Amino acid sequence: MNNKRILAKTVLYRGIVTAILFAVSWIFTGNITDTTVITVTFNVLATIAYFLHEKMWDKIRWGIKPELGQPRIS
């Protein structure tokens, strides 16, 4: 898949999720300041969690086919 397409899908997805979180937070709090703090905090923590999740999966070889000429790791 093209990197520009992946980036566009990622940005769009994060925008949709952020808008949903903002709307739900505002419904529950009724306060724009609290809503903003919740939305920003969640997005920062979710980005860090995603990064750590990806780093962990980089260490797991399950489901990766060895390249031609590479020894098979069990």
HUDARA-V612657 format. One record per residue. N is the residue number from 0. RES is the residue in one letter. SS is DSSP state (~ for helix, > for strand, _ for the rest). PHI is phi in whole degrees, -180 to 180 (NA if undefined). Layout:
{{N:RES:SS:PHI} {N:RES:SS:PHI}}
//
This chain:
{{0:M:_:NA} {1:N:_:-66} {2:N:~:-62} {3:K:~:-65} {4:R:~:-65} {5:I:~:-62} {6:L:~:-62} {7:A:~:-62} {8:K:~:-64} {9:T:~:-64} {10:V:~:-63} {11:L:~:-62} {12:Y:~:-61} {13:R:~:-63} {14:G:~:-64} {15:I:~:-65} {16:V:~:-63} {17:T:~:-64} {18:A:~:-63} {19:I:~:-64} {20:L:~:-61} {21:F:~:-60} {22:A:~:-63} {23:V:~:-65} {24:S:~:-61} {25:W:~:-66} {26:I:~:-61} {27:F:~:-77} {28:T:~:-96} {29:G:_:69} {30:N:_:-129} {31:I:~:-67} {32:T:~:-67} {33:D:~:-62} {34:T:~:-61} {35:T:~:-65} {36:V:~:-62} {37:I:~:-61} {38:T:~:-64} {39:V:~:-66} {40:T:~:-60} {41:F:~:-60} {42:N:~:-66} {43:V:~:-65} {44:L:~:-66} {45:A:~:-66} {46:T:~:-66} {47:I:~:-64} {48:A:~:-62} {49:Y:~:-63} {50:F:~:-60} {51:L:~:-64} {52:H:~:-60} {53:E:~:-65} {54:K:~:-62} {55:M:~:-63} {56:W:~:-67} {57:D:~:-63} {58:K:_:-88} {59:I:_:-97} {60:R:_:-90} {61:W:_:-56} {62:G:_:84} {63:I:_:-102} {64:K:_:-80} {65:P:_:-66} {66:E:_:-73} {67:L:_:-57} {68:G:_:86} {69:Q:_:-93} {70:P:_:-67} {71:R:_:-79} {72:I:_:-105} {73:S:_:-92}}
//
